[in-house]
Structure formats: C-alpha cells, structure tokens
Amino acid sequence: MVKKNIDLSVVLHDNSDYKDWLVELKERFYSHRLKASCATNSYLLDFYWKLGRDIEAKQYTNNYGSGFYKKLSQDLKNEMPGIKGFSPTNLKYMSYFYKLYAPLFINRQQPADDFKGRLSETNIPQATEPSQKSLQTTEDFKILFSIPWDHHCRILSKCKDDINKALFFVRKAWENNWGRDALLNWLDTDLYERDGKAITNFKSTLPSIQSDLAQQITKDPYQFDFLNLREKFDERDIENELVNNVTRFLLELGKGFSYMGRQFRLEVGQQEFFPDLLFYNAHLHAYVVIELKAQSFHPSFLGQLSFYVTAINHQFKTDIDNPTIGLLICKDKDNVVAKYALETYKEPLGISEYQLSKLFPKDFKSSMPTIEELEKGLKDN
C-alpha cells in the first residue's frame, strides 16, 4: 500500500543503502556505456536487466509506492546530467523486463552475464544429456539480449505477463531482423495465436524434423487485410490481388518463401493443369503449392491439391529437394471435418482459413478521381 503524506526526498535522503546504491548505479552505468561504444546494445540491456533486478530486490516500490520511480528518475538524472533513458516510464519497463523473464533463469548460474558472447558450457548447469527444454532456454537467453531496448518495450506493452508470447516475438524479431515498424505491425496481427496453427497431416507424412519445420511455416488464419476485394469475389479475384500484392503476401507467408508463379502450368499426359500459386521455401528445401477457395472447406478440395503436389514431385522436385507440400486456404472450415479428410492422404497437406478486413460493394467507385478525370478537369479550366 502507498503511504500517504510521505516525503520520499527526506526519507530516502537519510537511507544509506539507497545512497550507496545510487553511487553504484552511476559507476555501473558509465562502465557499461564505455563498453557499449565498442560492442553492442547488449551491455545497455545488461545494465537495464540488473537495474530492474535491484528494484525488485530492494522492494522500494512496496515501501514507497509508484512515486519511487519518479524519485529514482530525478536522482539518476542529477547524478548523471545529460544521460537519457531514466524516465519513470523507462524505469518501470526495466522492472517489467526483469520480472517477466526472470523465471527463465531460476536454475541458471550468473544469468545476466552469459549473453555477452561468453556463453559456455561451464555456465550452464551440467547434465549427462541436456534436455530440449534446457537447450531452448539457453537459446532464448542469448536472443533476449540481442534485440534493441525499444523492441523490448513494445513487446512488454503488448504481451503483458505472457512470457511465452513475449519470447515468441523476441525470437521472431531476432530471426527476421524486424525494425520497429515491422515489429509493431506483427504485434497487431495476432501472429502468436496464428503461427503454426494450420490443420495438417505433416506428422504422418514427413520425417519428424521436416514435419516440425513444415508446421512452423503455416498460419491459421492468414491475414489478407491488404487485399482490396469487391463483394461476391471468387478464387481468381483473391489470386489476382495476392499477385498484385505479392510482397505483402510473402511477408504474411513468412521467412524463406520465394514466389515461383501463378496458374503454374503442369502438363500431365495429354492434359494441362494450373495450380493457383507455387512457391519454394528455402528453409524447408521444398516446393509449396497453394490453392485458394473463396468458400467453406470441403473434403473434395484436397483431391485436387494432392494431385498438384504429386505432379510437382514428379516433374520439378530433385534429389536435393524435400517432398512438396500442399496448402489449402479457404474462407472457413470445420476443424473436425478437416482432420478426418486429411487422414486419407499420403502427401503432406495443410488446411487454413483466411481473414479479410474489408470488402467494397460490387459497384464501388473510389472517391478519388482517376488520372483521366484529373487531366480532363485541368483542360476544362
């Protein structure tokens, strides 16, 4: 509880532990700042991590309330004039930063020191066979101190107390080298809830490592909010818009996709067939066939997709490529029906939905004048 009518300036002025801590923070900051000039922002993050740790350990906020951050902010600015980064808000983020991720390092030795490129087996609790969980924790630990502080603040704001969601975006930002705008965009698209969520038969049709990677490249639903579609659109309309916005589509698909073509011509026997979209994924080392349906999922759709996957395997897949994957993206689906339908196929197939943010009426006419209208108006004047 916050104590009323308490003068923090007087109380903390006489607190020797607090004054000693201020001096320590000043010395620690300048030490880290010097290192940062010839290294990376990891040293600054280390300082913020330890400051957040100190705030939690000393329990000043419990004793003096939220006004403590304002007092500490002013004292740090007085001690280090001209140094930015010590606003009350930023100090709160440092505390959040430590509290959210501290559970990762409960069983670790010297957790806030490993990240500086000195991570070694001697710093990790030893085991005869390290578990997958411990390996993942070690990797998360290194990545945590590898993205900018501003990214952390954005992630902390959006993910609140969900450490798994926060770490998901930390990994994605690091893996994809996201700038601030890209991170903010993905934070607003429910990527965490959608990533790797397609209904697939990958586990039964691909080797374990390959199936896990293949699952990770899927989403459900796919966000097609960048498309401008009229009412009563069909598959060809979606396809046209996706091709017209292929860069945005590739971003939505995720890392490693290369666009190979639309209505990709396949000659089988005496007939021609045209899959909607064909991609190659560099991480999977596999072709990915995408079929679009502007209607609810029906099991019959998979027969066509399976045929396309088989044809690509016969005609384009080489010995260095992994099996081709088929992905069906529909308006919506019954998950139970989708799971049942996939069980009968030996080709790796996945089923997802798409979401649109807006539709224009069929007879919609933009309020913005066309080039021709502008030119005519200029001539008339």
C-alpha positions as CSV (number, residue, x, y, z in Angstrom):
1,M,0.0,0.0,0.0
2,V,1.2,3.5,-0.8
3,K,1.9,5.6,2.4
4,K,0.2,8.9,2.3
5,N,1.9,12.2,3.1
6,I,5.3,10.7,2.9
7,D,8.2,12.8,1.6
8,L,10.4,10.5,-0.3
9,S,13.2,13.1,-0.6
10,V,13.6,13.2,3.1
11,V,13.1,9.5,3.8
12,L,15.5,8.3,1.1
13,H,18.0,11.1,1.7
14,D,18.8,9.5,5.0
15,N,18.7,6.0,3.7
16,S,22.4,4.9,3.4
17,D,21.6,1.8,1.4
18,Y,19.7,3.9,-1.1
19,K,22.5,6.5,-1.4
20,D,25.2,3.8,-1.8
21,W,23.0,2.1,-4.5
22,L,22.8,5.4,-6.4
23,V,26.6,5.7,-6.5
24,E,26.9,2.1,-7.6
25,L,24.3,2.6,-10.4
26,K,26.3,5.7,-11.6
27,E,29.5,3.8,-11.7
28,R,27.9,0.7,-13.3
29,F,26.2,2.8,-16.0
30,Y,29.4,4.6,-17.1
31,S,31.2,1.3,-17.2
32,H,28.6,-0.3,-19.4
33,R,28.3,2.8,-21.5
34,L,32.1,2.7,-22.3
35,K,31.8,-1.0,-23.3
36,A,28.8,-0.2,-25.4
37,S,30.7,2.2,-27.5
38,C,32.8,-0.7,-28.8
39,A,30.3,-3.5,-28.6
40,T,26.5,-3.8,-29.0
41,N,23.4,-2.7,-27.1
42,S,23.7,-5.9,-25.1
43,Y,25.7,-4.1,-22.5
44,L,23.0,-1.5,-22.1
45,L,20.4,-4.3,-21.8
46,D,22.6,-5.9,-19.1
47,F,22.5,-2.6,-17.2
48,Y,18.7,-2.4,-17.5
49,W,18.3,-6.0,-16.5
50,K,20.4,-5.5,-13.3
51,L,18.7,-2.3,-12.5
52,G,15.3,-4.0,-12.8
53,R,16.6,-6.8,-10.6
54,D,17.8,-4.3,-8.0
55,I,14.4,-2.5,-8.0
56,E,12.7,-5.8,-7.3
57,A,15.2,-7.0,-4.7
58,K,15.2,-3.8,-2.7
59,Q,11.4,-3.6,-2.6
60,Y,11.4,0.2,-2.6
61,T,8.1,0.3,-4.6
62,N,6.4,-1.8,-1.9
63,N,7.6,0.6,0.8
64,Y,7.1,3.9,-1.0
65,G,4.6,3.2,-3.8
66,S,4.8,4.1,-7.5
67,G,6.2,7.6,-6.6
68,F,9.5,5.8,-6.1
69,Y,10.1,5.7,-9.9
70,K,9.8,9.5,-10.1
71,K,12.2,10.0,-7.3
72,L,14.8,7.5,-8.6
73,S,14.5,9.0,-12.1
74,Q,15.2,12.5,-10.8
75,D,18.1,11.3,-8.7
76,L,19.7,9.4,-11.6
77,K,19.4,12.5,-13.8
78,N,21.0,14.6,-11.1
79,E,23.9,12.1,-10.7
80,M,24.4,11.8,-14.5
81,P,23.3,15.0,-16.2
82,G,22.5,14.8,-19.9
83,I,22.1,11.0,-19.8
84,K,18.8,9.8,-21.3
85,G,16.9,6.6,-20.6
86,F,16.0,7.1,-16.9
87,S,12.4,8.4,-17.2
88,P,10.0,6.9,-14.7
89,T,8.3,5.0,-17.5
90,N,11.6,3.5,-18.7
91,L,12.5,2.5,-15.2
92,K,9.2,0.7,-14.9
93,Y,9.9,-1.1,-18.1
94,M,13.3,-2.2,-16.7
95,S,11.4,-3.7,-13.7
96,Y,8.9,-5.4,-16.0
97,F,11.8,-6.7,-18.2
98,Y,13.4,-8.4,-15.2
99,K,10.2,-9.7,-13.6
100,L,8.8,-11.2,-16.9
101,Y,12.0,-13.1,-17.9
102,A,13.5,-13.9,-14.5
103,P,11.7,-17.4,-14.4
104,L,13.9,-18.4,-17.4
105,F,17.0,-18.2,-15.3
106,I,15.9,-19.5,-11.9
107,N,18.2,-22.6,-12.3
108,R,21.0,-20.8,-14.1
109,Q,24.3,-19.6,-12.8
110,Q,25.1,-15.9,-13.4
111,P,22.1,-15.3,-15.7
112,A,22.8,-11.7,-16.6
113,D,26.4,-12.3,-17.6
114,D,26.1,-15.2,-20.1
115,F,24.8,-13.2,-23.0
116,K,27.9,-11.1,-23.7
117,G,29.3,-13.7,-26.1
118,R,30.8,-15.6,-23.1
119,L,28.1,-18.3,-23.0
120,S,29.8,-21.6,-22.4
121,E,29.0,-25.0,-21.2
122,T,30.6,-24.1,-17.8
123,N,28.0,-21.5,-17.2
124,I,25.1,-24.0,-17.8
125,P,24.0,-26.5,-15.2
126,Q,25.5,-29.7,-16.4
127,A,23.6,-32.8,-17.2
128,T,24.5,-36.1,-18.9
129,E,22.0,-35.3,-21.7
130,P,20.8,-31.7,-21.9
131,S,17.0,-31.7,-22.3
132,Q,15.3,-29.9,-25.2
133,K,13.8,-27.5,-22.7
134,S,17.2,-26.5,-21.3
135,L,18.6,-26.1,-24.8
136,Q,15.6,-23.8,-25.7
137,T,16.1,-21.8,-22.5
138,T,19.8,-21.3,-23.4
139,E,18.9,-20.1,-26.9
140,D,16.2,-17.8,-25.5
141,F,18.7,-16.4,-23.1
142,K,21.2,-15.4,-25.8
143,I,18.5,-13.9,-28.1
144,L,16.9,-12.0,-25.2
145,F,19.8,-9.6,-25.1
146,S,20.2,-9.3,-28.9
147,I,17.3,-7.1,-29.9
148,P,17.0,-3.3,-29.2
149,W,15.6,-2.0,-25.9
150,D,12.8,-0.2,-27.8
151,H,11.7,-3.5,-29.2
152,H,11.5,-5.0,-25.7
153,C,9.4,-2.1,-24.5
154,R,6.9,-2.6,-27.4
155,I,6.8,-6.4,-26.7
156,L,6.3,-5.8,-23.0
157,S,3.5,-3.4,-23.6
158,K,1.6,-5.9,-25.9
159,C,2.4,-9.2,-24.1
160,K,1.9,-8.1,-20.5
161,D,2.6,-11.1,-18.3
162,D,2.7,-13.8,-21.0
163,I,6.3,-14.9,-21.1
164,N,5.8,-17.4,-23.9
165,K,4.1,-14.8,-26.2
166,A,6.8,-12.3,-25.4
167,L,9.6,-14.7,-26.1
168,F,7.9,-15.7,-29.4
169,F,8.1,-12.1,-30.6
170,V,11.7,-11.7,-29.3
171,R,12.7,-14.7,-31.4
172,K,10.8,-13.5,-34.4
173,A,12.3,-10.0,-34.2
174,W,15.8,-11.5,-34.0
175,E,15.3,-14.2,-36.7
176,N,13.8,-11.8,-39.2
177,N,15.7,-8.7,-38.3
178,W,12.5,-6.7,-37.8
179,G,12.7,-3.0,-37.4
180,R,10.3,-1.2,-35.1
181,D,7.6,-0.7,-37.7
182,A,7.6,-4.3,-38.7
183,L,7.5,-5.5,-35.1
184,L,4.6,-3.2,-34.3
185,N,2.7,-4.5,-37.4
186,W,3.1,-8.1,-36.4
187,L,2.2,-7.4,-32.8
188,D,-1.1,-6.1,-34.0
189,T,-1.9,-9.2,-36.2
190,D,-2.3,-11.9,-33.6
191,L,0.7,-13.6,-35.1
192,Y,1.4,-15.6,-31.9
193,E,-2.1,-17.1,-31.9
194,R,-1.9,-17.9,-35.6
195,D,1.6,-19.1,-36.2
196,G,2.0,-22.8,-36.9
197,K,-1.7,-23.4,-36.3
198,A,-2.9,-24.9,-39.6
199,I,-4.5,-28.3,-39.5
200,T,-2.1,-30.7,-41.3
201,N,-1.1,-34.3,-41.7
202,F,2.6,-33.5,-41.6
203,K,3.5,-35.7,-38.7
204,S,2.3,-38.8,-40.5
205,T,3.7,-37.9,-43.9
206,L,7.1,-36.3,-43.2
207,P,10.1,-37.1,-41.1
208,S,9.9,-35.6,-37.6
209,I,12.4,-32.7,-38.1
210,Q,10.9,-31.9,-41.5
211,S,7.3,-32.1,-40.2
212,D,8.1,-29.7,-37.3
213,L,9.6,-27.2,-39.7
214,A,6.7,-27.5,-42.1
215,Q,4.2,-26.9,-39.4
216,Q,6.1,-23.8,-38.3
217,I,5.7,-22.2,-41.7
218,T,1.9,-22.4,-41.5
219,K,-0.6,-19.9,-40.1
220,D,-4.3,-20.1,-39.3
221,P,-5.9,-17.9,-40.2
222,Y,-3.9,-16.0,-42.8
223,Q,-4.5,-12.2,-42.7
224,F,-5.3,-10.9,-46.1
225,D,-6.2,-7.4,-44.8
226,F,-4.1,-5.8,-47.5
227,L,-6.4,-7.0,-50.3
228,N,-9.0,-4.8,-51.9
229,L,-11.8,-7.1,-52.9
230,R,-15.3,-6.4,-54.1
231,E,-18.4,-8.3,-52.8
232,K,-19.1,-11.7,-54.4
233,F,-15.4,-12.2,-55.1
234,D,-14.1,-15.6,-56.2
235,E,-10.8,-17.5,-56.1
236,R,-9.4,-15.7,-59.2
237,D,-10.1,-12.3,-57.6
238,I,-8.1,-13.4,-54.5
239,E,-5.3,-14.8,-56.6
240,N,-5.1,-11.6,-58.7
241,E,-4.9,-9.4,-55.5
242,L,-2.3,-11.6,-53.9
243,V,-0.1,-11.5,-57.0
244,N,-0.6,-7.7,-57.2
245,N,0.5,-7.5,-53.6
246,V,3.0,-10.4,-53.7
247,T,5.5,-8.6,-51.4
248,R,2.9,-8.3,-48.7
249,F,1.8,-11.8,-49.3
250,L,5.3,-13.1,-48.9
251,L,5.6,-11.3,-45.6
252,E,2.4,-12.9,-44.4
253,L,3.6,-16.3,-45.5
254,G,6.8,-15.9,-43.5
255,K,10.5,-16.4,-43.8
256,G,12.1,-18.3,-46.7
257,F,9.4,-18.2,-49.3
258,S,10.2,-17.4,-52.9
259,Y,7.4,-16.8,-55.5
260,M,7.6,-19.2,-58.4
261,G,4.4,-18.2,-60.3
262,R,0.6,-18.2,-60.5
263,Q,-1.5,-20.6,-62.6
264,F,1.6,-22.6,-62.9
265,R,1.3,-24.8,-66.0
266,L,1.5,-28.5,-65.4
267,E,1.3,-30.9,-68.4
268,V,0.2,-34.4,-67.3
269,G,-0.5,-36.9,-70.0
270,Q,-2.5,-35.1,-72.7
271,Q,-3.9,-32.6,-70.3
272,E,-2.9,-29.2,-68.7
273,F,-3.4,-28.3,-65.1
274,F,-2.9,-24.9,-63.4
275,P,-2.3,-24.7,-59.6
276,D,-3.2,-21.3,-58.2
277,L,0.2,-20.4,-56.7
278,L,3.6,-22.1,-56.5
279,F,6.4,-21.2,-54.0
280,Y,9.7,-22.6,-53.0
281,N,10.7,-22.5,-49.3
282,A,14.5,-22.2,-48.8
283,H,14.3,-23.4,-45.2
284,L,12.3,-26.5,-46.0
285,H,14.1,-27.0,-49.3
286,A,10.7,-27.9,-50.7
287,Y,8.1,-26.6,-53.2
288,V,4.8,-25.4,-51.6
289,V,1.6,-25.4,-53.7
290,I,-1.2,-23.1,-52.5
291,E,-4.8,-23.5,-53.6
292,L,-7.3,-20.8,-52.7
293,K,-11.0,-21.3,-52.1
294,A,-13.5,-18.4,-51.6
295,Q,-15.8,-20.8,-49.9
296,S,-16.0,-23.2,-46.9
297,F,-13.7,-26.2,-46.8
298,H,-15.0,-29.4,-48.5
299,P,-13.1,-32.7,-48.4
300,S,-13.2,-32.8,-52.2
301,F,-10.8,-29.8,-52.4
302,L,-8.0,-32.0,-51.1
303,G,-8.1,-34.4,-54.1
304,Q,-7.2,-31.6,-56.5
305,L,-4.4,-30.3,-54.2
306,S,-3.0,-33.8,-53.7
307,F,-2.8,-34.2,-57.5
308,Y,-0.9,-31.0,-57.9
309,V,1.6,-32.0,-55.2
310,T,2.2,-35.3,-56.8
311,A,2.7,-33.7,-60.2
312,I,5.3,-31.2,-58.8
313,N,7.1,-34.0,-57.2
314,H,7.3,-35.9,-60.5
315,Q,8.2,-33.0,-62.7
316,F,10.2,-30.5,-60.6
317,K,11.4,-32.0,-57.4
318,T,15.1,-33.0,-57.5
319,D,17.1,-35.3,-55.3
320,I,18.2,-32.4,-53.1
321,D,14.6,-31.2,-52.5
322,N,12.3,-32.4,-49.8
323,P,8.7,-33.6,-50.5
324,T,6.4,-30.9,-51.9
325,I,3.8,-29.5,-49.5
326,G,0.3,-28.6,-50.3
327,L,-1.6,-25.8,-48.5
328,L,-5.3,-25.2,-49.0
329,I,-6.5,-21.7,-47.8
330,C,-10.3,-21.5,-47.5
331,K,-12.9,-18.9,-46.4
332,D,-13.5,-21.1,-43.3
333,K,-13.5,-24.7,-42.2
334,D,-14.9,-27.2,-39.8
335,N,-11.8,-28.4,-38.0
336,V,-13.2,-31.9,-37.3
337,V,-14.1,-32.4,-40.9
338,A,-10.6,-31.1,-42.0
339,K,-8.8,-33.5,-39.7
340,Y,-10.8,-36.5,-40.9
341,A,-10.3,-35.6,-44.5
342,L,-6.5,-35.3,-44.2
343,E,-6.2,-38.9,-42.8
344,T,-6.8,-40.5,-46.2
345,Y,-3.8,-38.7,-47.9
346,K,-0.2,-39.7,-48.0
347,E,1.0,-36.4,-49.4
348,P,1.8,-33.6,-46.8
349,L,-1.2,-31.3,-46.9
350,G,-2.4,-28.4,-44.7
351,I,-5.7,-26.6,-44.4
352,S,-6.0,-23.0,-43.2
353,E,-8.6,-20.1,-43.3
354,Y,-8.1,-16.5,-44.4
355,Q,-9.5,-13.3,-43.0
356,L,-10.3,-10.1,-44.7
357,S,-10.7,-6.7,-43.1
358,K,-12.9,-5.0,-45.6
359,L,-14.9,-5.6,-48.8
360,F,-16.0,-3.0,-51.3
361,P,-19.5,-3.1,-52.9
362,K,-19.5,-4.6,-56.3
363,D,-20.4,-1.2,-57.9
364,F,-18.0,0.7,-55.7
365,K,-16.3,3.7,-57.2
366,S,-13.5,5.4,-55.4
367,S,-14.0,8.9,-54.3
368,M,-10.5,9.7,-55.6
369,P,-10.5,11.0,-59.2
370,T,-8.7,9.0,-61.8
371,I,-5.8,10.3,-63.8
372,E,-8.1,10.8,-66.8
373,E,-10.6,12.8,-64.7
374,L,-7.8,15.0,-63.3
375,E,-6.4,15.7,-66.8
376,K,-9.9,16.5,-68.1
377,G,-10.5,18.9,-65.2
378,L,-7.3,20.7,-65.9
379,K,-8.2,21.1,-69.6
380,D,-11.7,22.4,-68.7
381,N,-10.1,25.1,-66.5
